[in-house]
Amino acid sequence: MTEQHTPGPWGANEHPADWAFRTGRISDKTLSSWKAQYAADPAGIAQTLASLGAFPWIAEENAKKLGLTPPALADAPQAATRNSGAPGYANLVEELRSNMPRTVAAAERHTSAPQLFAGSGNMPLATASGVETSLLGPLPWRARLVVAYEPDRQRAFELAQQYADHGGEEIWQDLDSNDAVRDYTARVNSWFRSAPHDDEDDLAADEAVNRLFNQTRSRR
């Protein structure tokens, strides 16, 4: 007898969690957990799965694992491509390095730069809401911090989709007032200013740091 599932965007004979995996909403690491939750609460979990945002780069990876062809990605929104709206800096230290590589190198010889996520580098080991950390990969560092520390799961998905879809620079500027962004920025500022430089490096450092950090304050 064919198993019947709660109606939704999945096919009549497709498990809602399998659909969510196929379309890039969940990863293979959480697939079995979602199925267990669905077995306990079909209607509630089906509604949750249907509301999750889809990300094409995750759908692409999942489709490969399933041996599916590109048409399997048709119901994932194509606006959120891997590189859309994502400036090329992995973190604030790299942003500073692009302005003055000598002074950043001097600071790094003195002591290690603060990590975007303490203990794990540019990506967190987990997120506050429990969303997949892979959602953060395509995002600029400010957006990565905001999404990683957002405690509400649905809101975290919405923010990740919003920042992935948006190509304008003004949206990144708005993120500077976020507590996680401000904390990381302050740690980098303190590290950079406390490192010893020679006279020439000091002038370059003051100019670049004041420009970056004062612009951040002026936007609040």
C-alpha positions in Angstrom: 0.0 0.0 0.0 1.3 3.4 -1.0 2.1 5.7 2.0 0.0 8.8 2.0 1.5 12.1 3.1 0.1 15.4 4.3 -0.7 17.5 1.1 1.9 20.1 0.1 4.2 21.1 -2.7 5.7 17.6 -2.8 4.2 14.8 -4.9 1.5 12.6 -3.5 4.0 9.7 -3.0 7.0 11.8 -2.0 7.9 12.2 1.6 7.9 15.9 2.6 11.4 15.6 4.1 12.7 14.0 0.8 11.2 16.9 -1.1 12.8 19.4 1.3 16.2 17.6 0.8 15.8 17.4 -3.0 15.0 21.1 -3.3 17.8 22.4 -1.1 15.9 23.2 2.1 17.6 20.7 4.4 20.8 18.7 4.3 21.5 14.9 4.4 22.7 15.3 7.9 19.3 16.3 9.2 17.1 14.3 6.8 16.5 11.4 9.2 15.8 13.8 12.0 13.1 15.6 10.0 11.5 12.3 9.0 11.3 11.3 12.7 9.7 14.6 13.6 7.3 14.2 10.7 6.3 10.8 11.9 5.4 12.3 15.3 3.6 15.4 13.9 2.8 15.1 10.2 0.7 18.2 9.8 2.9 20.5 11.8 6.3 19.4 10.4 4.8 19.4 6.8 3.9 23.0 7.3 7.4 23.8 8.6 9.1 22.0 5.8 7.0 23.8 3.2 7.8 27.2 4.7 11.6 26.7 4.6 13.6 28.7 2.1 15.2 26.9 -0.8 18.8 27.6 -1.8 20.0 26.5 -5.3 23.6 25.7 -4.3 22.3 23.3 -1.6 19.8 21.8 -4.0 22.6 21.3 -6.6 24.7 19.4 -4.0 21.7 17.3 -2.9 20.7 16.5 -6.4 24.1 15.1 -7.1 23.9 12.9 -4.1 20.5 11.6 -5.4 21.8 11.2 -8.9 19.2 13.6 -10.2 19.4 15.9 -13.2 19.1 19.8 -13.2 15.3 19.7 -13.6 15.1 18.7 -10.0 16.2 22.2 -9.1 13.3 23.9 -10.9 11.3 24.7 -7.8 14.3 26.4 -6.0 14.4 30.2 -6.5 17.1 31.0 -9.0 17.8 34.6 -7.8 19.8 33.4 -4.8 22.9 32.3 -6.7 26.1 31.5 -5.0 27.8 34.8 -5.7 25.0 37.4 -5.9 25.5 40.4 -3.7 28.5 38.9 -2.0 31.6 41.2 -1.9 34.8 39.3 -2.0 36.1 39.8 1.6 35.9 36.8 3.8 36.2 39.0 6.9 37.1 42.4 8.1 40.8 41.6 8.4 40.8 40.7 4.7 39.0 44.0 4.0 41.8 45.9 5.8 44.4 43.8 4.0 43.2 45.0 0.7 43.9 48.6 1.8 47.3 48.0 3.4 48.8 44.6 3.2 52.1 45.7 4.9 50.4 46.9 8.1 48.1 43.9 8.4 51.1 41.6 7.9 52.9 43.4 10.7 50.0 43.1 13.0 49.7 39.4 12.2 53.4 38.9 13.1 52.6 40.4 16.5 49.5 38.3 17.3 46.9 36.4 15.5 43.9 38.4 14.2 40.5 37.8 15.8 38.4 35.2 13.9 35.0 36.0 12.5 33.7 33.1 14.5 36.0 32.3 17.5 37.5 28.8 17.2 36.2 28.1 13.7 37.3 30.9 11.4 35.1 32.3 8.8 32.2 29.8 9.3 30.5 28.9 12.6 30.4 25.3 13.8 26.6 25.8 14.4 24.0 28.5 14.2 21.9 29.9 17.1 18.7 28.8 15.3 19.9 25.4 14.1 19.8 26.3 10.4 22.4 24.6 8.2 25.8 26.5 8.3 26.1 25.9 4.6 23.4 28.6 4.1 26.0 31.1 5.3 28.7 30.2 2.8 27.7 32.6 -0.1 27.0 35.5 2.2 29.3 38.5 3.0 30.9 38.4 6.4 28.5 40.9 8.0 25.5 38.9 6.8 27.1 35.6 8.0 27.4 37.0 11.5 23.8 38.3 11.5 22.3 35.0 10.3 24.5 32.8 12.5 23.4 34.6 15.7 19.7 35.0 14.8 17.9 32.7 17.2 14.6 32.3 15.3 14.9 29.5 12.6 12.4 30.9 10.2 13.8 34.4 10.5 17.3 33.1 9.9 16.2 31.5 6.7 14.5 34.7 5.6 17.6 36.8 6.3 19.8 34.4 4.5 17.5 34.5 1.4 17.3 38.3 1.6 21.0 38.8 1.8 21.7 36.2 -0.9 19.2 37.9 -3.3 20.3 41.4 -2.7 23.2 42.8 -4.8 23.3 46.3 -3.5 26.0 47.7 -1.1 23.6 49.6 1.0 22.2 46.5 2.6 25.6 45.5 4.0 26.0 49.0 5.5 22.7 48.5 7.4 24.2 45.4 9.1 26.9 47.4 10.9 24.5 48.2 13.8 24.0 44.5 14.6 25.5 43.5 17.9 27.5 40.6 16.5 28.9 42.7 13.8 29.8 45.5 16.2 31.5 43.1 18.6 33.6 41.5 15.9 34.5 44.9 14.4 35.5 46.2 17.9 37.8 43.2 18.4 39.5 43.7 15.0 39.8 47.4 15.7 41.5 46.7 19.1 43.8 44.1 17.7 44.9 46.2 14.8 45.5 49.4 16.8 47.5 47.6 19.5 49.9 45.9 17.2 53.3 47.6 16.8 54.1 49.3 13.5 56.9 51.5 12.2 56.2 55.2 11.6 55.2 54.8 7.9 52.9 51.9 8.8 51.4 53.8 11.6 50.3 56.6 9.3 48.8 54.2 6.8 47.1 52.2 9.5 45.6 55.3 11.1 44.2 56.6 7.8 42.7 53.3 6.7 41.3 52.2 10.1 39.8 55.6 10.8 38.2 55.6 7.4 36.7 52.1 7.9 35.6 52.4 11.5 34.4 56.0 11.4 32.3 55.3 8.4 30.7 52.4 10.3 29.9 54.7 13.2 28.5 57.4 10.9 25.9 55.0 9.5 24.4 54.2 12.9 
